[in-house]
Amino acid sequence: MNRLFLGAVITLMLVGIGGFWWQGRAEVEQGAPPPMPVQPADDQPDIPVADLSDVEGPAPPEATELTREQRRFFRYDRNRDLKISRNEMLSSRTDAFRKLDADGNNLLSFEEWAVATATRFDKADANGNRELTAEEFASTRPKKKAKPACRC
């Protein structure tokens, strides 16, 4: 009962404060100065014009054409240090996981997938420093499938 009474008193106080605020705002708006008149078009100042005939900007950057192998390398090299760490290689191999699950039943465990990927990484890491250089990474390139002969 006390909470109900206290809630009603607080609500009435908030409504009263809102009413006073609304009236005070209306009085401020009545005392505001009138808006500035719009100047006619002929009184408008001219837009400044600069002579840029002899000014030349910087040359635009040239795009470099990356080879197919370089694009593939940079898909894995996330921090662009020109080396692929073991974590970078493992983090982007979700499609390989789907390919390893040949029967499509999603029963291939992550550990099995990580072992297969780590084994492939270790085979490519010729010097055993746990990082792949561009040359070492090139050895992991998927082999191209032979195209079937045309049956025209």
Secondary structure by P-SEA (a helix, b strand, c coil): caaaaaaaaaaaaaaaaaaaaaaaaaaaaaacccccccccccccccccccccccccccccbbbbbbcaaaaaaaaacccccccccaaaaaaccaaaaaaacccccccccaaaaaaaaaaaaaaacccccccccaaaaaaacccccccccccc
